[in-house]
Amino acid sequence: MERRLLAAIHLRFGLPAKLPDRLTALIKAADRNAAYLEATRLAGFAEEEARRFFGQPPKLTAATERDFLTAWPAETAETRFRERLEKLMRG
């Protein structure tokens, strides 16, 4: 089920249904980093508790962290997602 949903999401954004494994690993790492920040900055998790669930905290500058936690309009998120993914796919 998850693979089918992920394939549908990729196709919706004009991406291949299956991404290369190295990109999938980068996406999973980004998800863990985002989950860590959301847990500690927004949901009230203690640092130790967040490390147990999500691993080490991401190494980000204060500006990048602020950007990471600021909601974007859907169009901005789609554009940034596509641009970054295309860059990663080019290597």
C-alpha positions in Angstrom: 0.0 0.0 0.0 2.7 2.5 0.9 4.6 1.9 -2.3 1.5 2.5 -4.4 0.7 5.7 -2.5 4.2 6.9 -2.9 4.2 6.1 -6.6 0.9 8.1 -7.0 2.4 11.1 -5.1 5.5 11.0 -7.3 3.5 10.8 -10.5 1.3 13.7 -9.3 4.4 15.9 -9.1 5.8 14.6 -12.5 8.4 12.4 -11.0 9.3 8.7 -11.7 7.1 6.3 -9.7 10.2 4.7 -8.2 13.1 6.9 -7.2 16.8 5.7 -7.1 17.7 4.1 -3.7 20.1 6.9 -2.9 17.4 9.5 -3.2 15.0 7.4 -1.1 17.7 7.3 1.6 18.2 11.1 1.5 14.4 11.6 1.8 14.2 9.3 4.8 17.0 11.1 6.5 15.3 14.5 5.8 12.0 13.0 7.2 13.9 12.0 10.4 15.5 15.4 10.7 12.1 17.1 10.3 10.5 14.8 12.8 13.2 15.6 15.3 12.8 19.3 14.9 9.0 19.1 15.0 9.1 17.0 18.2 11.6 19.2 20.0 10.5 22.7 18.8 6.8 22.2 18.3 5.6 19.2 20.3 7.5 19.6 23.5 9.7 16.5 23.4 12.8 16.5 25.5 16.1 16.3 23.5 16.9 12.8 24.9 13.4 11.5 24.1 13.6 12.8 20.5 17.0 11.2 20.0 15.5 7.8 21.1 12.8 8.1 18.4 14.5 10.0 15.6 18.3 9.7 16.1 20.8 12.6 16.4 19.5 16.2 15.9 20.1 17.6 12.4 23.1 19.9 12.0 21.5 23.1 10.7 22.3 26.7 11.0 19.7 28.8 12.9 18.5 30.4 9.7 18.0 27.0 8.0 16.2 25.6 11.1 13.9 28.7 11.1 13.2 28.1 7.4 12.6 24.4 8.1 9.9 25.2 10.7 8.1 28.0 8.8 5.1 26.8 6.8 5.1 27.5 3.1 2.2 28.0 0.8 1.5 24.8 -1.2 2.8 26.3 -4.4 6.1 27.3 -2.8 6.5 23.8 -1.3 5.8 22.1 -4.6 8.3 24.4 -6.5 11.0 23.9 -3.9 10.4 20.1 -3.7 10.6 19.8 -7.5 13.7 22.0 -7.8 15.6 20.2 -5.0 14.6 16.7 -6.3 15.6 17.5 -9.9 19.0 18.8 -8.6 19.5 15.6 -6.6 18.5 13.4 -9.5 21.1 15.1 -11.7 23.7 14.1 -9.1 
